[in-house]
Amino acid sequence: MSTAVAQQSQPKPAGAGEGQPLLDVRNLVMHFPLTQGIIFQRKVGAVQAVDGVTLQINRGETLGLVGESGCGKSTTGRAILQLYKPTGGEVIFNGKDLTKLDGTQMRRMRRHLQMVFQDPYASLNPRMTVGNIVSEPMQIHKLVPKNQRTQRVQELLQTVGLNPYFANRYPHEFSGGQRQRIGIARALAANPDFIVCDEPVSALDVSIQAQVVNLLEDLQEQFGLTYLFIAHDLSVVKHISDRVAVMYLGKIVELAERNALYDDPLHPYTKALLSAVPIPDPVIEKRRERIILSGDVPSPINPPSGCHFHTRCPYAMEVCRRIDPLISDQGGGHYVACHLYPGSGAD
């Protein structure tokens, strides 16, 4: 499984796999306007949540998207699904640009693109039974006849590891892990091709996290699903992803095959993130260096010029303050956007 990522104005890198990708996102931009005034509002700025992200995912692949809180990971996922209308860029799914579809056309496409939300407590309607929650996509998209929906709901609940007779219960009667399984069953009800998993295990206990991640892997194999797996837990991402993209302040700064990125990170930001992941070996843990970044993440309202990371980077040079580095292949499909490496555009 392979994925390719590139920055805005940079040619699409190779290594995305053969054939047409299922999802092709080009120069995705998502800016939220800041307004001033009560009656006569005027735009005074913008939150630059996503600033030129390009990625490809082939059918059946999993791309892990990691980064600190507030770097734009979840916004990227929601903009891909058109839950947020992107400020710019293209989102081409199975040959169709979702950004150019009207409301009716997009509703038809939604059965192919689903989402598993982060909070299993807030993402389920407390006034609906589990059966109604899971069957709602079938009803909206007219996928299953009314007299067969109950049976289909029971099948889906059993598929995600729940008692099929739980369909008559309400969300408050379940634990967090069970609620997340209900959310997964609801996503599966539409028979999707692509699912955005927006930190689906971050609100769960560690033991339950492993169960949900294993369930997602089993479902991917069973139904041929394609995932964009968003998380900040690098250990979970390493387990489930085929390739990993690292995001900082709205931009992709590094992309590599899973083992290559974890064994040999290139970008200073990636190195700092991985140094914070505990290793279950006290000898190695005591010996390795912990990289502490100085300062806070800059505001996306007024991001730094040049490389967005230069205000916290221990290796920052003058060129980093002036020129935003392009992402380039350093060999073997390992891409990085940093002036420490050739191909950054500073030449």
N, C-alpha and C positions, 0 to 999 in steps of 0.2 A: 504494500500500500504506500502511495507516495503523494506528495502535495507540493505545490510550488507557491512561493510568495515573492512579491517584489514591491518596491516602493514606487510612489508616483513618479512618472517620467522616466522610469527605468524599464528596459525591455524585459519581457516575461522570461524568467529563468527556465532552463531546461530541467528535466527530472520530474515533470508532473505526471509521468506515466504515458503510455501509448493511448491513442484515441482521444476522442473528445471528452473533456471532463464533465462530470455531472453538474458541478458548480464552478463558475468562473466569475470571480469578483474582480472588477477592474477599477482602480483608483477611487475606492469608496471614501466618501467624505460625509461626515455627520456633524454639523455645527448647530448648536442650539442658540437662538438669538437672545440677547439681553436687552430688555427695553426699560425705558425710564418715563415716568409720568403716569397719571391716573386716567385722565380723559383722552388727552392727545399723546399717545405713546410713540416714542421714537427709539429706534435701535441705537444702542450705545456700545455694543460689543457682541461677542459671541463666545460660547464655550466650545472649543475645538476638540470635541470628544474623540472623533476619528478623523485622521488627517492624511488620506491617501493610502489606503490599504488595498493591496492586490493579492489575491490568493486563488488557488485552484484545488479542488478536491475531486478525485475520481470516484466512481461508483464503488461502494464497499470499503472505502477508506475511513480512517479516523485521523483528524487533525486536532492536536492539542493546542490550545491557545492560553498562554500563561502570562502573568505580570502582576504587579502590585494592584491593590484596590484603587480604582479611579483612573486606570490607564486606558480604559475604553473597550475592554473585552466584551462585556455584556451589551454595550451599545452596538458593537460590531455585529454580534449575533442578531440583535433585534432589527438592525438596519437591513441585514441580509434577508430576513423574513418579511421586510416591509411593515413591521410593527411601528417602526419609525420611518418616515419618508426621508430618504437620504438627501443631503444637500447637493451631492454630486456623485458621479461615477455610474458604473453599470453593475448589475447583478444578473448574470446570465445563468439560468437554471434549465438544464436539458435543452439548450438552444434558444430559450426565450428570455428576453430582458425583462425582468420583473419590474424595473423602474418605469417602464413604458406602458404597463398594463393599467386599464381603468379598474374601478372598484369591482365590477361584475367579473371581469376576467381574472382579477387577483383572487377573488373568492373561490373560483374554480381551481386555481392552482394551489390553494392552501391545503388541500387534502394530501398533497405530495410533500409539503414542508411543515413539520411540526416542531414543537418545542417542549422540553421538560424544564420547568422553572426551578429556581433555586429554593424558594421557600415552600415546602409542602403544606404548610398551614394556611398561607395566604392564597395559594393558587387553586384551591378547591372551594366551590360555592357551598357554604355551610348549610344552605337551605335545600340542597339537592341531595338525593340519595346517590350512593356510589353507582347504582345501575343507571340512573339518569345522567350522571356525569360522563360515564364511559360511553353511553349510547348516543350522546348529543352529536358527536361528529358523524355518526352513521345517519342520523336524521337530517342534519344540515346538508350533507353531501349526497343523500339518497343512495347510500351504499348497500344497505341491508333492508329487506322488507320488514315492516313493523312486527309481523308475527314471528320473525326469526331473531329479533334484536336481543331478547332475553337470553336465548341460548348463546348468541355471539358474545354477550357481555360475560357470561359465566366462563366461556372458553378463554377470553382475554384475562380475566382475573386468575384463572388457573395457570395461564402462561406466565404471569408475572409472580407467581408463588403465593397467591392468596386463595382463601376458601371461596369457591364460586358462589356460595350462598350468602356471602357478605354483601351482595348487591343491594339488599334492602336496608342496609345500615347507612348512617350519616358520617361525614368525615370526622366529627369530634370523637367518634367511638374508636378511632385508630391511633396508633403510635406514629411518630414522624416517619419511620422507615416504611410502614404500611401505606401511609399517605403518598409517599413518593412512588411507591409501586402502583398506586391508583393513577397517579399522574402519568406514569409510563404507559399504563394500559389505555388511558384516554388518548395518548399520542398514537399508539398502535392501532386504535380503532379506525383511523382514517386510511390505513394501509399506506403509510408514507414511504418515500424513498430517502428522505433526508431529515435528520433530527438535530436541532441545536440543543445540546445539553448544557444549560447555563448553571454551572456550579451545582450540579444535582445532588452532591453528597456533602456539601460544606456545612449544612445544618444538622447533620446526622452524627450519631456516635461512631467511633472508629470501627467497631465490629460490624455495625450496620452498613458503614461505607463500603467495606469489602464485599458484602453481599450484593449491594446495589450495583457496584462496578462489575462484578461477575455476571449479574443478570443482564446488564447492558451488552456485555461481550457475547453472551449466549444468544441474545435476541439479534444481534448483528449477524451472527453466523446463520441463525435460523431463517431470518427474513431478508438477508442481503442489504442491511441498512447502511447508510453513510452518516457519520457523525462529525459535527464540530463540537469538540469537548472543551468547554471553557472552565478553567479552574485556577486557583492560586496555590493549591497543594501540589507541589512538584512530584511527590512520590506517587500520588494517584495518577497524574498525567503520564508518568513514565510507564506505569502498568498498562494503561489502556490505549495509548496513542501509538501510531505508526511513525508520524512525524510531529515535531513540536515547533511552534512559532512563539517567539518571545516578543511581547508588546510593551512599549514604554511611551507613555504620553501620546497615545493616538497613532503610533507608528510601529511597524514591525522592524525590530533591530537584529534578529537572528532567526534562522530557520535551518533545521537539520533533521536527518533521520534520528529517531529517538536515542539510540545508543551512542551515536556520534556526538550529539549535543551534550549528553550527560557525562560522557567520558572525556571529551575535549571541547569545552565551551570556549568561544572566541571573544565574544563581546564582554567588556568589563561589567556591564549590567547583569548579563547571564551568569558570569562567574560569581557575582555577589549573591544572586538569588540561590544558586546551588550550594554556596558555602553555608547557607542558613539551614539546609536540610540535614537533620541529624542522621548519623550513621550508627547502626546498632552494633558497633564494635568499639569498646572504650579505648583501646590502644590507638586505633586509627583516628578516632574522634579527638583524642587529646593531642595528637601530633599535627593534625591539619590546621590550616590557617583560616580564621573567620574574617571575612571581608565586611567591614562596617562602612556603609556609605554615609558621607557627610551631608547635612542639610536635609530638606524635605523635598517631596515631589513638587516641581513648579506648578503653578496654576494653569489649567488648560485655557483659561480666559486670555492669558498673556504668556504663551510659551516662549522659552528662550530662542534667540536667533541661532542659526546654524544647527548643529546637533543638539537636540533637546536634552541630551544626557550630560552635556559638557559641564553644567553647574555642579554636578555631583561626581564626575569621573576623576579618578586619581591620575589618569594619563592624559588629561585634556591638553590640547595644543592650541596655538593661535588659530589654525585653520578650522578647528572644531567650533569656534565661536562665530565663524563667518559663513561656512558652507555646510549645508545639510548633506551628510554622506549618502551615496547611493548604495543599495544592497547589491552585493556581488558574490559570485561563486568562488569559494576558496579551495575547491576540489572536492569531488565525491558528492556533489549536491549539498555542500555545507555553505549556506549563505549568511553573510553578515554585513551590516551597515555601520562601518567604523573606519575612520581615517588611519587607524593603525595597520590596515590591510590594503593591498593593492586593489584598484578598481572602485575606489570610493568616490571618484569624480573630482578629487582635489588636484589632479595632475594638470 
